[in-house]
Amino acid sequence: MLDTKIMIAAYVIVVLYLILRVSRRQRFKEYHAELHKILNKEEYKVKGRFD
């Protein structure tokens, strides 16, 4: 349970960091797409671990 909270906090920090760094909307969209790829991979790993 604690690990999940730490992972969520880490993702939130990464998202905020990217938003603060990115000035152009186009670049934000690129980062957002990359972040979704990473999140999908992590979800897949987590699901595989608990099944």
N, C-alpha and C positions, 0 to 999 in steps of 0.2 A: 504493500500500500504506500509506504513511504517512498519507495523507488519511483512509483508512478508520479507522485507529487513533484519529486526532484526533476524528472524528465519533462513534465509539463512546464515547470518553472524555467528550465533551460530553454525550451522552445520559445516561451514568451520573451525571454531576454534576447534571444537571437532575432526574433521578429522585430522587437523594438530597436535593437542595434541596427538592423538593416534599414528600417524606416528612417531612423535618424541620419544614417549615412547617405541614403539615396535622395538626390534632389530632383531628378527627372522622373516623371510618371512612367515613361517607357522602361527605364531601368528598374523601377519598382516592380513592374509587371514581370520582367525577366527574373528578378530575384524571387518573386512570388511563385512563379512556375517551378523554379529550382527547389524552393522550400517544399512545395507539394510533392515533388519527386522524392525528396528525402523523407518526408512524413509518411508517404505511402510505403516506402521500403521499411521504415521502422515499424509501422503497423503490421506489416506482413511478418516481420521477425517476431514481434510480440505474440501475434496470433499463433504462429507456428510453435512457439515455445510453450504456450499454455494448452494447446490442443492435445 
